[in-house]
Amino acid sequence: MSTPHVVVVMGVAGTGKTTIGPLLAAALGVPYAEGDDFHPPANIAKMSAGTPLEDADRWPWLDAIGQWAHGRAGLGGVVSSSALKRIYRDRLRGEAPGALFLHLTGERSLIEERMADRKGHFMPTALLDSQFATLQPLEGDEAGVAVDVSGTPEEITQRAVAALRRLDS
């Protein structure tokens, strides 16, 4: 990519944001920040209990991610955030107007299988339906690309880098 952008890796739980994010950051030569690390303890407790977050729970989390992204403006970076609704992405763009979004997409069955295989994560597969119900894919006026999550992490990352380069040119 010709300019150092901040890329927000978004998508429902289980699409591989935490796997693809660091690989993408390494490929772009920029730092990575794990979006889950920006959640306050109360949010993690709710999700661990199988309770979906409400918008009021998300605002401080999104603001913290947006502030990190703002601090990386002109320097580049990759951060993960589900960013499922347009209003959440608008909130992130409010803090970091130049942010690009990489929407990791895939078949529900593949995502559920991957969620079931991961260990030690606070997001239970029971919340996957609520994630898909909440998801509003990127709209045409939003700076970003969608990439399918089938294949290996390296293949997904290669597709993401190529899609972001096309977006940048």
C-alpha positions in Angstrom: 0.0 0.0 0.0 1.4 3.4 -0.9 0.3 5.2 2.3 0.3 3.9 5.8 -3.4 3.4 6.6 -5.0 2.1 9.8 -6.9 -1.0 8.9 -9.8 -2.2 11.1 -10.2 -6.0 10.7 -13.9 -6.5 11.2 -16.5 -9.4 11.2 -18.5 -11.6 13.3 -16.9 -13.7 16.1 -14.9 -16.6 14.7 -13.9 -15.1 11.3 -10.3 -15.0 12.4 -9.8 -11.3 13.3 -7.2 -12.2 15.9 -5.4 -14.6 13.5 -5.5 -12.5 10.4 -4.9 -9.1 12.1 -1.3 -9.8 13.2 -0.5 -11.6 9.9 -1.8 -8.6 8.0 0.1 -6.1 10.2 3.3 -8.1 9.6 2.7 -8.1 5.8 2.1 -4.3 5.9 5.0 -3.7 8.3 2.8 -1.9 10.9 1.8 -2.6 14.5 -1.2 -4.7 15.5 -3.6 -4.0 18.4 -6.1 -6.7 19.6 -9.5 -5.1 19.8 -10.6 -7.5 22.6 -7.9 -5.9 24.8 -9.9 -2.6 24.7 -13.0 -4.1 26.3 -13.6 -3.1 29.9 -13.9 -6.1 32.3 -17.7 -5.7 32.5 -18.0 -6.3 28.8 -15.9 -9.5 29.0 -18.0 -10.7 31.9 -21.2 -10.2 30.0 -20.0 -12.0 26.9 -18.5 -14.8 29.0 -21.9 -15.3 30.5 -23.4 -15.5 27.0 -25.1 -12.1 27.2 -24.8 -10.0 24.1 -23.5 -6.5 24.6 -25.8 -3.5 24.2 -24.8 -0.4 22.3 -24.1 1.5 25.6 -21.6 -1.2 26.5 -19.8 -0.8 23.1 -19.3 3.0 23.0 -16.3 3.2 25.5 -14.8 0.2 23.7 -15.2 1.7 20.3 -13.9 5.0 21.5 -10.8 3.4 22.9 -10.1 1.5 19.6 -10.8 4.8 17.7 -8.3 6.7 19.9 -5.7 4.0 19.2 -6.4 4.3 15.5 -6.2 8.1 15.6 -2.8 7.9 17.3 -1.6 5.7 14.4 -2.9 8.1 11.6 -0.2 8.6 9.0 1.9 5.8 10.6 -0.3 2.8 9.8 -1.6 0.0 12.0 -4.0 -2.8 12.1 -6.6 -3.3 14.8 -9.4 -5.8 15.2 -13.0 -4.8 16.1 -16.2 -6.7 15.2 -17.6 -3.3 14.0 -20.8 -5.1 13.0 -23.1 -2.1 12.6 -22.6 0.9 10.4 -23.1 3.2 13.4 -20.1 1.4 15.1 -17.9 2.0 12.0 -19.1 5.6 11.9 -18.0 6.0 15.6 -14.6 4.6 14.8 -14.3 6.9 11.7 -15.2 9.8 14.0 -12.0 9.2 15.9 -9.9 8.0 12.9 -11.4 9.4 9.7 -8.9 7.7 7.4 -9.4 4.2 8.7 -10.0 1.4 6.2 -12.1 -1.7 7.0 -11.3 -5.3 6.1 -14.5 -7.3 6.5 -13.7 -11.0 7.0 -16.7 -12.9 5.7 -17.6 -16.6 5.4 -20.2 -19.3 5.6 -21.8 -19.6 9.0 -21.0 -23.3 9.2 -17.3 -22.7 8.7 -17.2 -19.9 11.3 -19.1 -22.0 13.8 -16.7 -24.9 13.3 -13.7 -22.6 13.8 -15.3 -21.1 17.0 -15.9 -24.6 18.4 -12.3 -25.5 17.8 -10.7 -22.5 19.6 -9.8 -22.7 23.3 -9.9 -20.2 26.0 -11.9 -17.5 24.3 -14.7 -15.7 26.2 -17.1 -15.6 23.2 -19.3 -18.7 23.2 -20.7 -20.1 19.9 -24.2 -19.5 21.4 -23.7 -15.8 20.5 -23.0 -16.4 16.8 -26.6 -16.0 15.8 -26.8 -12.6 17.5 -23.6 -11.6 15.7 -25.0 -12.5 12.3 -28.4 -10.8 13.1 -26.5 -7.6 14.1 -24.1 -7.6 11.1 -24.5 -4.8 8.6 -21.9 -5.4 5.8 -19.8 -2.6 4.5 -21.8 -0.2 2.3 -20.6 1.2 -1.0 -19.6 4.6 0.5 -17.5 3.0 3.2 -13.7 2.7 2.6 -13.0 -1.0 2.8 -13.0 -4.4 1.3 -14.6 -7.8 2.1 -12.4 -11.0 2.0 -13.7 -14.5 2.3 -12.2 -16.6 5.2 -12.0 -19.9 3.5 -8.5 -21.4 3.2 -5.5 -21.0 5.4 -4.6 -17.9 7.4 -1.8 -17.2 4.9 -4.1 -17.4 1.9 -6.7 -15.1 3.6 -3.9 -12.6 4.4 -2.6 -12.7 0.8 -6.2 -12.0 -0.4 -6.6 -9.2 2.1 -3.3 -7.5 1.1 -4.2 -7.7 -2.6 -7.7 -6.3 -2.0 -6.3 -3.4 0.1 -3.7 -2.6 -2.5 -6.5 -2.5 -5.2 -8.5 -0.2 -2.9 -5.4 2.0 -2.5 -4.7 2.4 -6.2 
